[in-house]
Amino acid sequence: MREVSGQWLGGPLPHRPLTTQFLVGTGQIDVNSERRTLSLPSASRATYSDAQLQDYAGLARADFPWRPPLMLTLRARMSATMRGTAGFGFWNHPHAPLRGMLALPQAAWFMFASPPSAMELAQGVPGYGWKAATIDAGRRAALRWMPLTPFVLAACNVPAMRRSIWPHVQRDLAINERLLDVDQTAWHDYQIIWLRDRVIFGIDGHQALVTHAAPRGPLGLIIWIDNQWARVTPRGSFGWGLLDQEQPQWLACENLRIISPHGARQA
């Protein structure tokens, strides 16, 4: 990874604490000084379990708090045994019908997914693991693919066609991913610099991923751990389900800070 470089354009503004917790099933959040530990002591495939911190509760998507430019920094580590998904960053909560119509996904985040998840959105990147990733499926360039979706999915079942077509779809949907070569059980300093034309992901002061497109926003902050899996592939294979979890698993974070001309928060 290269060193993170470039001058940050924003500056800190008065802070507001991040306080909203969302707990489902066996989800728990322990607060110890500035550290928050999100955990699932156990979980069952019969019930969705989730421990989540967020800052958009009760807001319509148009009122989500964050737009570029901004910078998020935090320290985090997670348990060695992980089944489900976990991570932190920004998204538009696309599958929440209580917010109105379902939305096309937007996100810029660090995300973990365990098998049998198979979210194969970036060509050449596995559909599971610990990743830095972006997507914006609602961009104007992305929408032109919607009437062609059945044909694209059919064509992508032929490997040669998939190698030819999917890079163009991936570019227009602002899909950028990189599998991270770090020990996720150790403490690391994570950084997301979200600008209007790119996103820079950093770990311990080194660049992990630099994109050439960015979600438009507005987006909300999310930190979570749950017991779900998902399958989304260019070949038109889709699925979702829940996982049994016999051993405790957790995600701990501290020193969370967001700096933006639109506002600032720390927790």
N, C-alpha and C positions, 0 to 999 in steps of 0.2 A: 504494500500500500504506500502511496506517496504521501508526503506531508500535506496537511491541510494548509492552503495558502490563500491569499487574497484578503483585502481589507473589508471588515464588516461595516456596513453602511448605517446600521441602526444604533440606538443607544438605549440604556435602561430608563424606564419610566416607573412611577410608583407601583408597588406590587400589590396584588390581590391574591389571597391564598386559594389554592385548589382544594375544594372540600367535598365535592359531590362523589359519593360512593354508590355503586350499583352492585348488589349481591343477589345471586340466584342459586338455588340448590345448596351445595355444601360450601360455596364461596365464602372466604373470610378475608378481612383486611386488618392487619395489626399496625398500629402507628406507634413508633418509638422515636421520639424527638423528630428529626427531619427524615427518618427512614420510614418507608411504607413497604410492608411485605404482603403481597397478594398471594393467597394460597387456596389450594383444594386439598384438604386432608384425605379425601377419597372422592370417588365419583362412580356413577353407574350409567351405562348406556341407556337406561330407562328414563333418565332425567337430565336435563341440561343444567350444568353447574358453571358458574362464572363469578369471578371477582374482578371488579372494574373500577377505575377512576376515570372521570370524564368531566368536561367543563361545558357541556351543551344541553344538560337536562332541561326539558321544557321548552327548548328553542326550536323554531322552524329552521329548516336547513339554510334558508336565505339569511338567517340571523346568527349562524355559527360564528364563533369569535375570531377566527384567524384567516388572514390573507397574507400573501407575500408582499414585502420581504420580511422574514423573521428568522430567528435562530433559536433552536431548542438544544439544551444541554442537560444531561443527567448521568449519574453513575448507576449501573445496574448489574445484576447477576441473577442466574436462575438455577434451579435444582438440576442434578444430573439426570434424574428420571423425569421425563416429560412425555405426556400423552395428551394430544389435543393441540391447541394453538395458544400463542402468547405473544406479547410484544408491546410496542409503544410508538407513538407518532400521531399523525393527523389523518382523519378520514371524514367522509360525509354521511356515515351511517346509512348506507343505501337501502337496506332491507327493513326499514322501520315504517310499517304502514300507518302508524298513528301520526307520523309527521306529514301525511299526505300521500301522494303517489310515490311508488317505489322509484328510486333514482339510479342512474348509471353510476358505477363506482368511481370515486376519486380517493386517492390515498398517497401519502408519502410517509413511510414508516420502516422501522425494524420489526420484522415479523418472523416468528417461529411456527412451524407446523410439523407434526410428526406423521409418519405413515399411519394409516393408509391415505392421508391427504395426498392429492396429486393435482396441485394447481400449477399446471405447465403453461404459464402465460408467456414466458420469455424463452425463445429458442435457445437450446443448449444449456439451460439452467434446470436442475431437478425441481420437481413439483412439491418438494418438502425440504426441511432444513431451516437453518438460521440465516435470514437474508436481509439485505437492504433492498427496498422496492418502491416503485412509484407506478401509478396508473391514473388515467383520466379518460374514461370511456365516453364522456359526454362532449368532448371537443368537436368542433365543426368537422375537422378532418376525419374523426372517428365515425361520425353519424352517417357519412356517405357509404359506410360498409353495411349498415343495418339491412337494407333491402337485399343485399347479396349474402346475408348470413347463411342460408341453407346451402348455397352453392360453395361458399368458402369452406364450411365444415365438411361437406362431401369431398371436395378436392383435397383437403388436408389429410384425408385417410390414405392418400397416395404419397409416400415419403418424398418423392421428387417434387411433387406439386406443393407439399407443405413447406419444403425448404425454399421454394420460389415465392409463395404467396405470403406466408405468415410474417416474415420480416417487415413487409409493408403494413400489415395490420398492426403489428406490434408498435411500429413507429407512430402510426396515426392515433393509437390509443395511449400514447405516452407510457408504454410499458417498459420499464427498465428494472432489472433485477441483478443482484450478485449474491452468490452464496458466500457467507463470511467464514474465513479461516481463522477463527478465534475460539478460545475456550469460553463458552458461554456460562460456565459455572464459576468463573473468576470475575472479580470486579473489573469493569472497564468503563471509561468515560466515553459516552456516545454523544454525537452531535448531528443535528439536521439543520442545514442552512437552506431554507426554501426561498428561492428568488423567482421572479416572474418568468424567466427563460431557462432555469435549470434548478436542480437540487443537488446539494453536496452532502454526502453522508461521511461522517468522520468517526473513527474509533481511536482513542488514545492519541489524538493529534495527527493521525494519518488518514488520508483519503481512502475510504472503502468503496465508494461509488460516486461518480459524477455523471449526471444525466444531461441531456440536451433538450429536454422538455420537462414541464412541470405542471402539476394540477393547478387549476385556476382558483379553486376555493369558491366560497368560504368553507373552511373545514373546522372540525372540532378536535380537541386533544383527547386521546384515549390511551390508557395503560390497562392491560387485561391479561387474564389467564383463564382458559376454559377447557372443556372436554369434548370439543367438536372436531370433526374432520370434514373436508370438502374436496370434491374432484371437479375440476374445470380444465378441459383440454381442447386444443385446436381441432381435434378429431370429432368433437361433438359429444364427448363423454362427460356427463354431469352426475354428481351425486353428493349426498350430505348425510351425516349421521353423528352419533355420539359414541364415546369410548368408555369402557370400564377402566378404572384407575385404582389399583390396590395400594400403591405407595403414595405418601404425601408428595405434592409438588408445589413449587412456589416461585415467585418472581419478586425480587427485592429491588427497590430503587431509592435513591436519595439525591440531594442537591439538584432537584429539578428546577429549571429556570427557562423561561421563554422571553426573549427580547424582541420587540417589534415597535415600529413607529406607531402602530395602532393600539398599543397597550403592552403591559408586561405582567407576568405572574411568576411566582416561585412557590415551591412547597418543599 
